[in-house]
Amino acid sequence: MTADPSSSAPSKPIPVTSPAQWGDDFRRLADLMAFLRSENGCDWDRAQTLESLRPYLLEEAHEVLDALDQADDTDTHCKELGDLMLQVVFQAQIRREQQAFDAGDVCRAITDKLIRRHPELFDPNHSGEKRGWEEIKALEREANPNAREGLFDSVPKALPALLRAYRMGEKAHEVGFDWPDTVGVIEKIEEELGELKEAIQKQHAENMMEELGDLLYAIVNLSRHLGIDPESALRGTMNKFKDRFARVEQQLWAEGKRPQELPLDDLEERWQQAKEALKAERT
């Protein structure tokens, strides 16, 4: 295994507030995963690889987000977090079989990182000055000159495009390459929209795609300046769209009709009615 349990033990003890049962519960899950991967376990679990598990990890992460949208449904949130945790334990078990690391190493690694990044709480020799995570991460990189990286190298390429754009904007802001306020970002959005309109008029497919990407990136940067998560904002809009259209569908079904049978102006009128009805229900 790669991790040393005593590699960065805190000088100050971590307050114990969790039930002892939690450790037993996690160990039971890890042991179950090890059994499922064994010769006497499950053929499907044994056949999985790190590559085959990639889509499941993404799927479970998105299902957690869906559960968060249902704020009052804590049972679903709990179950989806469990499904996501399973993916972590599953991958850790495969690495354990490769004699690389195990689930315990994963827990120690993130615990050690949290301790390192809160020196004002755990380092008795700390000056008391509170530093941000990004500053501490920069100091960690400087301490390892052989691991120097470019400004955007720490932003995973596999992130969803909106999140990756948001993180890259944050990184650019760290070195001062950013608009000073929202006015500049809005001007950039208007500029990119104009260039997209021009590309559309010329029917140049490659330019349309490029200009649309520039416009989307500028909009993500506006959301960053406003302190709004673009993914959450877009998810909220999609949920509203779904709810409104579902209301229209229910009305049409009651009349024995289908959406595709109605002219656009009729659909638009029903849409506006559904919009106002749902708005009234939420106030």
C-alpha positions as CSV (number, residue, x, y, z in Angstrom):
1,M,0.0,0.0,0.0
2,T,1.2,3.5,-0.7
3,A,0.0,5.5,2.3
4,D,1.8,5.7,5.7
5,P,-0.8,5.9,8.5
6,S,1.4,8.2,10.5
7,S,2.6,10.3,7.5
8,S,0.9,13.5,8.6
9,A,-0.7,12.9,12.0
10,P,-2.1,16.1,13.5
11,S,-0.2,17.7,16.4
12,K,-3.6,18.6,17.9
13,P,-6.2,15.8,18.2
14,I,-9.2,15.6,16.0
15,P,-12.4,16.0,18.1
16,V,-14.4,12.7,18.2
17,T,-18.1,13.3,17.5
18,S,-19.0,10.3,15.4
19,P,-20.5,7.1,16.8
20,A,-18.0,4.1,16.9
21,Q,-20.5,2.2,14.8
22,W,-19.6,4.3,11.7
23,G,-16.2,2.6,11.6
24,D,-17.8,-0.9,11.8
25,D,-20.3,0.1,9.1
26,F,-17.6,1.2,6.7
27,R,-15.5,-1.9,7.4
28,R,-18.6,-4.1,6.7
29,L,-19.1,-2.4,3.3
30,A,-15.4,-2.8,2.4
31,D,-15.4,-6.5,3.5
32,L,-18.6,-7.1,1.5
33,M,-17.0,-5.6,-1.7
34,A,-13.9,-7.7,-1.2
35,F,-16.1,-10.8,-0.9
36,L,-18.1,-9.9,-4.0
37,R,-14.8,-9.6,-5.9
38,S,-13.5,-13.0,-4.6
39,E,-13.8,-16.4,-6.3
40,N,-16.8,-17.2,-4.2
41,G,-18.5,-13.9,-4.9
42,C,-20.4,-12.4,-7.8
43,D,-19.4,-13.0,-11.5
44,W,-20.5,-9.5,-12.5
45,D,-18.6,-7.7,-9.7
46,R,-15.5,-9.8,-10.4
47,A,-15.6,-8.9,-14.1
48,Q,-15.6,-5.2,-13.6
49,T,-12.5,-3.0,-14.2
50,L,-11.6,0.6,-13.5
51,E,-12.6,1.4,-17.1
52,S,-15.9,-0.4,-17.0
53,L,-16.9,1.5,-13.7
54,R,-16.3,5.0,-15.2
55,P,-19.9,5.5,-16.4
56,Y,-21.3,4.2,-13.1
57,L,-19.3,6.8,-11.1
58,L,-20.6,9.6,-13.3
59,E,-24.2,8.2,-13.2
60,E,-24.2,7.9,-9.4
61,A,-22.8,11.4,-8.9
62,H,-25.6,12.9,-11.1
63,E,-28.2,10.9,-9.2
64,V,-26.9,12.5,-6.0
65,L,-27.5,15.9,-7.6
66,D,-31.0,14.8,-8.6
67,A,-31.6,13.8,-4.9
68,L,-30.4,17.3,-3.8
69,D,-33.1,18.8,-6.0
70,Q,-35.6,17.0,-3.9
71,A,-34.6,18.7,-0.7
72,D,-37.3,17.1,1.5
73,D,-36.6,13.6,0.3
74,T,-33.7,12.7,2.7
75,D,-34.2,9.0,2.3
76,T,-33.4,9.2,-1.4
77,H,-30.4,11.5,-0.7
78,C,-29.1,8.9,1.8
79,K,-29.5,6.0,-0.7
80,E,-27.8,7.9,-3.5
81,L,-24.9,8.9,-1.4
82,G,-24.5,5.2,-0.5
83,D,-24.5,4.3,-4.2
84,L,-21.8,6.9,-4.8
85,M,-19.8,5.6,-1.8
86,L,-20.0,2.1,-3.3
87,Q,-18.2,3.3,-6.4
88,V,-15.3,4.6,-4.2
89,V,-15.1,1.4,-2.3
90,F,-15.4,-0.7,-5.5
91,Q,-12.5,1.1,-7.2
92,A,-10.4,1.0,-4.0
93,Q,-10.9,-2.8,-3.8
94,I,-9.6,-3.2,-7.4
95,R,-6.6,-1.1,-6.5
96,R,-6.1,-3.3,-3.4
97,E,-6.0,-6.4,-5.6
98,Q,-3.3,-4.6,-7.6
99,Q,-1.4,-4.0,-4.4
100,A,-1.6,-0.2,-5.0
101,F,-3.8,1.1,-2.2
102,D,-7.0,0.3,-0.3
103,A,-10.0,2.0,1.1
104,G,-8.2,2.8,4.3
105,D,-5.5,4.6,2.3
106,V,-8.2,6.6,0.6
107,C,-9.6,7.7,4.0
108,R,-6.2,8.5,5.3
109,A,-5.2,10.5,2.3
110,I,-8.2,12.8,2.4
111,T,-8.0,13.2,6.2
112,D,-4.3,14.1,5.9
113,K,-5.1,16.6,3.2
114,L,-7.8,18.3,5.3
115,I,-5.4,18.5,8.2
116,R,-2.7,20.1,6.0
117,R,-5.1,22.6,4.7
118,H,-6.3,23.7,8.1
119,P,-2.9,24.4,9.8
120,E,-4.5,27.1,12.0
121,L,-6.5,24.3,13.7
122,F,-4.0,21.5,13.9
123,D,-0.5,22.9,13.8
124,P,0.6,24.2,17.2
125,N,3.5,26.1,15.6
126,H,1.2,27.9,13.2
127,S,1.3,31.7,13.3
128,G,-2.5,32.0,13.4
129,E,-2.9,33.5,10.0
130,K,-5.7,31.9,8.1
131,R,-4.9,31.1,4.5
132,G,-7.2,30.1,1.8
133,W,-7.2,26.6,0.3
134,E,-5.9,27.8,-3.0
135,E,-2.9,29.6,-1.3
136,I,-2.1,26.4,0.7
137,K,-2.4,24.3,-2.5
138,A,0.0,26.7,-4.2
139,L,2.5,26.3,-1.4
140,E,2.2,22.6,-1.6
141,R,3.1,22.8,-5.3
142,E,6.0,25.1,-4.7
143,A,7.4,22.6,-2.1
144,N,7.6,20.0,-4.9
145,P,9.4,21.7,-7.8
146,N,9.4,18.4,-9.8
147,A,5.6,18.5,-9.9
148,R,5.2,22.0,-11.4
149,E,2.1,22.5,-13.4
150,G,0.4,25.1,-15.6
151,L,-2.4,27.3,-14.4
152,F,-5.1,25.0,-15.8
153,D,-3.4,21.6,-15.4
154,S,-5.2,20.9,-12.1
155,V,-8.7,21.3,-13.8
156,P,-9.7,17.8,-14.9
157,K,-10.5,17.6,-18.6
158,A,-13.2,15.0,-17.8
159,L,-15.3,17.6,-15.8
160,P,-18.7,18.5,-17.3
161,A,-18.1,21.4,-19.7
162,L,-20.0,24.0,-17.5
163,L,-18.1,23.1,-14.4
164,R,-14.7,23.0,-16.2
165,A,-15.4,26.4,-17.7
166,Y,-16.3,27.8,-14.2
167,R,-13.1,26.3,-12.7
168,M,-10.9,27.7,-15.5
169,G,-12.4,31.1,-14.9
170,E,-11.5,30.8,-11.2
171,K,-8.0,29.9,-12.1
172,A,-7.6,32.9,-14.5
173,H,-9.0,35.1,-11.7
174,E,-6.2,33.9,-9.4
175,V,-3.6,35.5,-11.6
176,G,-5.6,38.6,-12.4
177,F,-6.7,37.6,-15.9
178,D,-10.4,38.5,-15.4
179,W,-12.9,41.2,-15.9
180,P,-13.0,43.6,-12.9
181,D,-16.8,43.5,-12.7
182,T,-19.9,42.2,-14.3
183,V,-20.1,45.2,-16.6
184,G,-17.1,43.9,-18.6
185,V,-18.5,40.4,-18.7
186,I,-21.9,41.5,-20.0
187,E,-20.2,43.6,-22.7
188,K,-18.2,40.4,-23.7
189,I,-21.5,38.5,-23.9
190,E,-23.0,41.1,-26.2
191,E,-19.9,41.0,-28.3
192,E,-19.9,37.2,-28.6
193,L,-23.7,37.2,-29.4
194,G,-23.1,39.7,-32.2
195,E,-20.3,37.5,-33.6
196,L,-22.6,34.4,-33.4
197,K,-25.4,36.3,-35.2
198,E,-22.9,37.2,-38.0
199,A,-21.8,33.6,-38.3
200,I,-25.4,32.4,-38.5
201,Q,-26.1,34.9,-41.3
202,K,-23.2,33.6,-43.2
203,Q,-24.2,30.0,-42.5
204,H,-20.7,29.0,-41.7
205,A,-21.0,25.9,-39.5
206,E,-17.5,25.9,-38.1
207,N,-17.7,29.5,-37.1
208,M,-21.2,29.1,-35.6
209,M,-19.9,26.3,-33.3
210,E,-16.9,28.4,-32.3
211,E,-18.9,31.5,-31.6
212,L,-21.5,29.6,-29.7
213,G,-18.8,28.2,-27.5
214,D,-17.3,31.6,-26.9
215,L,-20.8,32.9,-25.9
216,L,-21.4,30.0,-23.5
217,Y,-18.0,30.5,-21.9
218,A,-18.7,34.2,-21.4
219,I,-22.1,33.4,-19.8
220,V,-20.4,30.9,-17.4
221,N,-18.0,33.7,-16.4
222,L,-20.9,36.0,-15.7
223,S,-22.4,33.3,-13.5
224,R,-19.1,33.1,-11.7
225,H,-19.0,36.9,-11.1
226,L,-22.5,36.7,-9.8
227,G,-21.6,33.8,-7.4
228,I,-24.1,31.6,-9.1
229,D,-23.4,27.9,-10.0
230,P,-24.3,27.7,-13.7
231,E,-25.1,24.0,-13.5
232,S,-27.6,24.6,-10.7
233,A,-29.1,27.6,-12.5
234,L,-29.5,25.5,-15.7
235,R,-30.9,22.5,-13.8
236,G,-33.4,24.8,-12.1
237,T,-34.5,26.2,-15.5
238,M,-34.8,22.7,-17.0
239,N,-36.9,21.6,-14.0
240,K,-39.2,24.6,-14.5
241,F,-39.5,23.8,-18.2
242,K,-40.4,20.1,-17.4
243,D,-43.0,21.1,-14.8
244,R,-44.7,23.6,-17.1
245,F,-44.8,21.3,-20.0
246,A,-46.1,18.4,-17.8
247,R,-49.0,20.7,-16.8
248,V,-49.8,21.4,-20.4
249,E,-49.6,17.7,-21.2
250,Q,-52.0,16.8,-18.4
251,Q,-54.5,19.4,-19.6
252,L,-54.3,18.1,-23.2
253,W,-54.6,14.4,-22.1
254,A,-57.8,15.4,-20.2
255,E,-59.1,16.8,-23.4
256,G,-58.1,13.7,-25.4
257,K,-55.4,15.7,-27.3
258,R,-51.7,15.4,-27.9
259,P,-49.1,18.3,-28.0
260,Q,-48.1,17.6,-31.6
261,E,-51.7,18.0,-32.8
262,L,-51.9,21.7,-31.7
263,P,-50.6,24.8,-33.5
264,L,-47.8,26.7,-31.9
265,D,-49.8,29.7,-30.8
266,D,-52.2,27.4,-28.9
267,L,-49.3,25.6,-27.2
268,E,-47.8,28.9,-26.3
269,E,-51.1,30.1,-24.8
270,R,-51.4,27.0,-22.7
271,W,-47.7,27.3,-21.7
272,Q,-48.2,30.8,-20.4
273,Q,-51.3,29.6,-18.4
274,A,-49.3,26.7,-16.9
275,K,-46.5,29.1,-16.1
276,E,-48.8,31.5,-14.2
277,A,-50.6,28.6,-12.4
278,L,-47.4,27.1,-11.1
279,K,-46.1,30.5,-10.1
280,A,-49.3,31.1,-8.1
281,E,-49.0,27.7,-6.4
282,R,-45.5,28.5,-5.2
283,T,-46.4,31.9,-3.7
